[in-house]
C-alpha cells in the first residue's frame, strides 16, 4: 500500500516518448490514464494544467515558506528569494522531458541574471548523483537542490514533471506550466518577461 507522499511519487510513470519530449511530461499514472499529450507545446490557457500550456489560476499566490537542501545539507528557504523574480523547476533524473529542459534552463540562468532559476530535484534515491548528473548533461549554472520527500511537488499540487512556476520580485506567482516546454522559443522568452 502506498501511503506516504514520497512513496506515491515513486509510483510515477513516464509517458513521454523521445519524439515528443516537449509535448508531454512524466506523470503519476501510466497506460490509458496517463496524461494526454498536447498538440502545441506553447498553448496558453487561462487556467488549468495542460501539458506545455500556461496555468494562471494561482496568480498572486505567495512564494511558499519552504526549505530545500543541497547535497551538502545547505538549506534554502524559498520565501527568502523575494526581491528578485524566481523560476522554480521541479524535475527528476528519470524524466526525459525534465532532462531535455535542463540545458535550456541553464542558458536562461546565464542570459537572464535578473531571474533566479531554481531547479529542485524530486528523485527519492541516489541523491548524491544529482550534481554529477547535472555536470554530465553540461549544466553549469544550476545548483543541485533536492527535495527527496517530494513535499514541494505536493505543495504545488504537481501531478506531472517537469513542473515550472514563475514568481515576480514581490514573491507572487505569475504562472505555472507542467510537462516539457521549449524554453528556447520566443514564446517562452516573452513569458519570462512577465515577472518583474
Buried (B, 14 or more C-beta within 10 A) or exposed (E): EEEEBBEBBBEBBBBBEEEBBBBBBBBBBBEEEBBEBBEEBBBBBEEEBBBBBBBBEBBEBEBBEBBBBBBEEEEBEBEEBBEBBBBBBBBBBBBBBBBBBBBBBBBBBEEBEEBBBBBBBBBBEEBEBBBEBBEEBEBEBBBBBBBBBBBBBBBBEBBBBBBBBBBBBEBBBBBBBBBBBBBEBEBBEEBBEBBE
